Amino acid sequence: MTVLHRHLACFLALMSICLFAGSPQDGDYNQPYRPQFHFSPRVNWTNDPNGLVYFEGEYHIFFQYNPFGDQWGHMSWGHAVSTDLVHWKELPVAIPESDGVMIFTGSTVVDRTNTSGFCTGGKPCLVAVYTGHTPESASGKPLQTQNLAYSNDRGRTWTKYSGNPVLDLHMSDFRDPKVFWSEQGKHWVMAVSLPDEHKVRFYGSADLKKWDHLGDFGPEGSVAGQWECPELFELPVDGHAAQTRWVLKIGLNPGALQGGSGEQYFIGHFDGTRFVNDNPPSLQLWTDYGKDCYCALTFNGLPKTPLPARSQTQPLVPVPTMIGWMNNWQYAGKLPTSPWRGQMTFPRKLALGTTDEGLRLIQLPSDAIAKLHTSPLTRLIGTEKEVNKRLARRNHGDKMVDLTSTITLGGAKVAGLRLLSGDGSYTLVGHNRERRELFVDRTNSGETGFSKDFPARVSAPLTLSNPGQLQIRILVDRSSIEVFAEHGRLVMTELVFPRQNGRRIAVYSEGGALGGVSLRIWSVASIW
Ligand code: FRU
């Protein structure tokens, strides 16, 4: 190597350090509101998770990313990987905006048999299917088309397909392809949104390049806003691998249940070409009854694992796992965080369960969270007063906990927990017996003034399976709470920006005395 070569090598090494956004520096992930066990990019803006895929021992999360600032713009696919679904390593931007075309939301598949012709060396490769968004096309209007990019090095580098776009309807709004391999249809299926028509359009393909229109779903359910980010997946019913239904989940913005953006879902049958809703078209079901879960996506390519044992003869199936953008378009650009803006939900495992109202989506935190539990587990059992006395003595150190409470309602009309409290602010999670509802009240949760839509009390109907008892599990991070009530039957996700000392937990009640309280609290370690 000549001196010149050495200088060049040094210069390139320095450049790669500068360009590489990923390696965390001390303090990078320790700002007061920085999520400690939820993924957020080190710097800059993110919205939807994209292309979630498991491949050769790694979970990949791609995400809508602006590499140049903390507001929406220059949309590209950011990238992070994890081997355990909890610790993420951010990598350089995977698919950048280029030639004035932004890289909007989409999905990634593992092409195991080289159906696309993109895979080299006789090995499977990754193919990303995304919406190309041209703000001002030749027609003078925006143009959205579906496009491909592929990687033969475990997602480290990506090549945009020279034959892009693979689908062009010459429309301004046509986006967010979710692609997966359909065993029933023996072809690739794409679910993609026609946002203003409130339709999800289905296409089939043998090679990911040529797509045939199979049919449309919608309008059904809520059509209050644009339909975005369609997602279709199969789930076992009540834990029986042989008995399944399909869930079609659709983002709605604005006009969702709690205002702004939110997601509805439909349960039905899918034969590889057509989705048929099992419920009346007017029935509205919501994946999350809080304000802050949007464009959630499930992982493609997950390994097969045993279902929770019902019988030894059950086939192995993947545990469908979903991550959403923990945010709402109402105020996403105003969140008081820096130098990043936007974060993801904790991964959730999905199931379908029979309830009194019918079949419903069940969501719980992925079991991977156990990797972050730091011992010892705190168990507190007693009256409200006793438990609160012990909670007051307990030093939580930081704000992050995974907490499960079982509250016997006794004579109380309202029962729940006061979280992230301190310096006069707190967030309430509770159940109102008369109104039969679960609520989260963040009107006094700390920093709330950055948007009029933020300081809200949101609620959702909840009939308790045991009328005298409320069961809730809550993940609390530095700037979010995810509430899973009744073993995952009702979920509410809310961002919160508590004061510096806001980390205390207390049980609370109104209108009478609680019958008793049982709490299990794990401290959750930081992933950074
Ligand atoms: C949803 C969404 C998608 C689009 C992306 C652009 O949040 O509007 O429909 O692809 O964000 O960033």
Residues whose N, C-alpha, C, O or C-beta is under 5 A from the ligand:
A	BS01	FRU	N47 D48 Q64 M75 F104 T105 R175 D176 E228 C229 C295
